Amino acid sequence: MAQQGVDEPQEQTGYQLQKQHYYKIITSYMPESFEQDAVQIALVAVDKYRQLKDIAFYIKHEYDKKYPGSGKATEGVYHCIVGKSFASAVSHETRQFIHMKVDTYHVILWKSKDTPFTAGAE
């Protein structure tokens, strides 16, 4: 099910990539349109920035703009991790997770509630 390819800049991003980037979707539980947006945003981020924290911030920020929430804590928010070597275990909303590789970076983008704990539980 992994999808891969070389970037294909799309007019919707409004950004012309400076160089060609390789990507591969490793795992995804998102609708295809959400995947395509995540890939395009990640390609732009890797093209624009060199520091991992900047790449992750850009992806999260742009995805939040593209798919804004209502502001309710029960709805959840997007999170992003970018790196070359790390382990992760995350809880995510249904159909709101993607793990991809862009060039040499692994990118994980997911939506999760602000807190997995119920108030007053001890």
Sequence and secondary structure as in RCSB ss.txt:
>XXXX:A:sequence
MAQQGVDEPQEQTGYQLQKQHYYKIITSYMPESFEQDAVQIALVAVDKYRQLKDIAFYIKHEYDKKYPGSGKATE
GVYHCIVGKSFASAVSHETRQFIHMKVDTYHVILWKSKDTPFTAGAE
>XXXX:A:secstr
  EEEE    GGG    SS  EEEEEEE S HHHHHHHHHHHHHHHHH  SHHHHHHHHHHHHHHHS   S TTT
 EEEEEEESS        TT EEEEEETTEEEEEEEE S SS TT  
